[in-house]
Amino acid sequence: MKHYCRYCLHCIGQDTTIGVCEKKNEIIKKTSIRDACTDFCFCEVDAFYYNRSENPEDAKYKPREPKKKECDGQVSLKDVFFFEEIG
């Protein structure tokens, strides 16, 4: 998992685009990713979304579903050439 500042316990969202890291006393943007941050502490609540949401459940972290490697029913080129040799 990438360390998005928005899901860090130390991030305080000022508005919908700018926040403050209270551990490092830095202004951070909504899109900040700091994989090397040693102070990252995961919090499932999005700091930027929580301020503008009436329902706190909407602000919870929702992991993405893993992408499929191949579409269902898709035929590979290897299979196509194999059928041509038989036919």
Phi, psi and omega per residue, in radians:
M1 nan 2.361 3.078
K2 -1.316 2.617 3.141
H3 -1.580 1.478 3.049
Y4 -1.341 2.278 -3.136
C5 -1.024 -0.538 -3.104
R6 -1.109 -0.403 3.108
Y7 -1.815 0.365 3.103
C8 -1.691 2.502 -3.138
L9 -1.116 -0.460 -3.081
H10 -1.516 -0.062 -3.115
C11 -1.527 2.279 3.068
I12 -2.075 2.025 -3.125
G13 -1.349 2.125 3.106
Q14 -1.397 -0.788 3.053
D15 -2.542 -2.720 -3.058
T16 -1.399 -0.157 -3.091
T17 -2.226 -0.362 -3.073
I18 -2.198 2.444 3.097
G19 -2.427 -3.141 -3.131
V20 -2.258 2.325 3.009
C21 -1.529 1.935 -3.081
E22 -1.280 -0.311 3.123
K23 -1.366 -0.712 -3.098
K24 -1.828 -0.061 -3.094
N25 0.934 0.865 3.135
E26 -2.138 2.594 3.003
I27 -1.469 2.292 -3.125
I28 -2.184 2.689 3.108
K29 -1.635 2.838 -3.115
K30 -1.024 -0.566 -3.060
T31 -1.628 0.148 -3.073
S32 -1.127 2.318 3.042
I33 -2.208 2.188 3.141
R34 -2.300 1.525 -3.132
D35 -1.178 -0.448 -3.089
A36 -1.549 0.026 -3.098
C37 -1.229 2.097 -3.125
T38 -1.436 -0.221 -3.112
D39 -1.636 0.048 -3.081
F40 -1.111 2.261 3.085
C41 -2.345 1.944 -3.013
F42 -1.097 2.333 3.030
C43 -2.323 2.233 -3.023
E44 -1.292 -0.097 3.138
V45 -1.680 2.220 3.123
D46 -1.271 2.066 -3.060
A47 -1.105 -0.596 -3.105
F48 -1.400 -0.631 -3.094
Y49 -1.366 -0.539 -3.080
Y50 -1.049 -0.613 -3.104
N51 -1.193 -0.463 -3.065
R52 -1.939 0.108 -3.107
S53 -1.807 2.379 3.058
E54 -1.423 -0.464 3.138
N55 -1.890 1.941 -3.118
P56 -1.062 -0.401 3.123
E57 -1.150 -0.468 3.115
D58 -1.218 -0.381 -3.072
A59 -1.555 -0.008 -3.109
K60 -1.307 2.644 3.118
Y61 -1.162 2.263 3.093
K62 -2.162 1.834 -3.119
P63 -1.138 2.567 3.105
R64 -1.285 2.628 3.055
E65 -1.333 2.453 3.128
P66 -1.109 2.502 -3.137
K67 -1.298 2.581 3.074
K68 -1.312 2.526 -3.140
K69 -1.329 -0.591 -3.137
E70 -2.494 2.499 3.136
C71 -1.174 2.606 3.087
D72 -1.160 2.304 3.087
G73 1.454 -0.014 -3.132
Q74 -1.388 2.361 -3.109
V75 -1.722 2.342 3.121
S76 -1.435 2.792 3.135
L77 -1.132 -0.544 3.118
K78 -1.064 -0.723 3.120
D79 -1.175 -0.643 -3.130
V80 -1.129 -0.797 -3.135
F81 -1.180 -0.606 3.119
F82 -1.109 -0.747 3.137
F83 -1.192 -0.587 3.126
E84 -1.180 -0.625 3.139
E85 -1.215 -0.618 -3.133
I86 -1.271 -0.777 -3.037
G87 -1.215 nan nan
